Amino acid sequence: EEDPPYVFVVFGASGDLAKKKIYPTLWWLFRDALLPNNVNFVGYARSALSMEQLKASFEKYCKVRESEKETWDRFLRKCAYVQGKYDDAEGFKCLQKLIDGMQTAANNIAVNRLYYLALPPSVFADVTTQLKENCMDKGDSWTRVIIEKPFGHDLQSSRVLSDHLARLFKEDQLYRIDHYLGKEMVQNLMVLRFGNRIFNPSWNRDNIGSVLITFKEDFGTEGRAGYFDQSGIIRDVMQNHLMQILTLVAMEKPASLNAEDIRDEKVKVLKAISDIKLEDVVVGQYIGDGEASDESRRMGYKDDSEVPRDSKTPTYAMAVLHIKNERWEGVPFILRCGKALNEKKAEVRVQYKQVNGDIYPAGDLKRTELVMRVQPNEAVYLKMMTKKPGMGFGVEETELDLSYSSRYKDTRLPDAYERLFLEVFMGSQINFVRTDELDYAWRIFTPLLEKLEKVTPTQYKFGSRGPPEADELMRRHGFVFTG
Ligand code: BG6
């Protein structure tokens, strides 16, 4: 039996995402022999590039070791480049010819196609239309299309895009990437909840006081401020990455591990989320730290020449969401994300309520917290009270700590993209965003984004914890800083 051939085509092959993420990911998967045997990679872009030039653009991000040189050469021999326009059939016909050649070389077994659109939204529609007309499988193999956000700018534009895609492809051909779904700890959420009897019975409004989902970065938007200013932190991170985490934390147990069952449950959570009130939101924008004359000063958002002087685009946002269902009514889900903060960190913090009938001196008992640290240093830890060891009677807070770096020393945790690419090869859509899911997420955030257009974000310093009002908002919703 001959192995079926596959082709992975990268549209936007000369762009930033392709060189920094997509090619390195393909290389690592290839190097570790995780891809099907007979796979070829094709880059497609408008510029006249030789394969040598394309290679030069991604090579340094691939981190090829000396001992891997031979495998690297084999990888490169499987790479090709097609120059073509995005709105003209000619290039797509060349691509189709190239794929036909792969079929001939594989004893005429039809080629499975993965098309990755690492492209700006402005050419999305053209490329997909051309693909549909010129580059589809003929029924004895499959075609899957992978797309990257932004999936529209608001509910309306997202619907236009989704309708367009639905005219061309079936839902099971569409793979909308949200790379947070590929992260180890995000994938672990379901196992923790549904694989341990201890958590699920307490996973509700009777026991949980609040859920805090945090995304912080310690760098600003330099290099991509042009894109960022059109989008802002809510579209860039909150509406997708943080909402995906929220739905996994909040959803009911799905009927099975099947992609449709899981995504059905996520959609139910989104449907139950109430409108976000402006008073439950804090937005911020970072300014430079230090004096303008100071050479080591990190510049503020608006100091960037790509950002308009009067930009009101938030680089920090906190929003408190409420899920109106039997499990969660009254429990605030606090989403918080920001650029240019004091640290780089992403985590989920489930804060339990104060114990009832406290018998210890007032204030001694801290709240139990279950923390799932997505990055850096993946960990799950439970902050809990214990007797202070020794002669005394006092209590203190301690941790039950599962740090992956010590418990799973010898396991390499794959990059999110590696896992997600493999899932596309396998045809698993569990970790990809379904059309209705996207639609409901936009329904929640579009009205808020419209209201925020008139709001001037609070300034915060590069390297700080963000606007102080955010802590205030958390306290108002019952979050307790345990220190
Ligand atoms: C991207 C956002 O989706 O995620 C970026 O556009 C952000 O603004 C990035 O920096 C964060 O991803 P990671 O995997 O580095 O946490």
Residues whose N, C-alpha, C, O or C-beta is under 5 A from the ligand:
A	BS01	BG6	D236
